[in-house]
Amino acid sequence: MKFKNAVNDSDVFKGHCKDGLKALKGSDRNLVKAVDSRRISGSLDMDEAWRIEYPNAPRWDYCIGYDLNGGEVVYYLEVHPAETSEVSSVIEKARFLRKRMPLDAHSLWDIRRSLVWVASGRINIPPKHARKRKQLASEGIKGPERLLTLGK
């Protein structure tokens, strides 16, 4: 599996890959479902793995490998309050992710990817803040979503 091999190629993430969605903490697991759970190639708690080296950095939460019809995709998942005031925080986390991944785990970063923000509660970014949603899209971030469906 490309995902597990790429995770274990990284000095930072080696040994942190878990089967299925086991790397997701507590209720975060309830925010993800899969079209076919047998296609999940593993998960990684990126926040935890980066915590020691970058304790004060805006760390991204997770990534999940999924076999999408013979081609793997990595879903980078940020579970975060979906408030207008939090958009800049999620963008900052995505920028940290984009900066560190080519250095810390380039083979993982080279796999087809999708960055998704999943709300940890309600979604409160009113239509009058369409500019904020455009900022997210321009940063390549989907969401905020209520649920991430792998393989959709």
Buried (B, 14 or more C-beta within 10 A) or exposed (E): EBBBEBBBEBEBBEEBBBEBBEBBEEEBBEBBBBEEEEBBBBBBBBBBBBEEEBEEBBBBBBBBBBBBEEEBBBBBBBBBBBBBEBBEBBBEBBEBBBEBBEEBBEEBBEBEBBBBBBBBEEBBBEEEBEEBBEBBEEBEBBBBBEEBEBBE
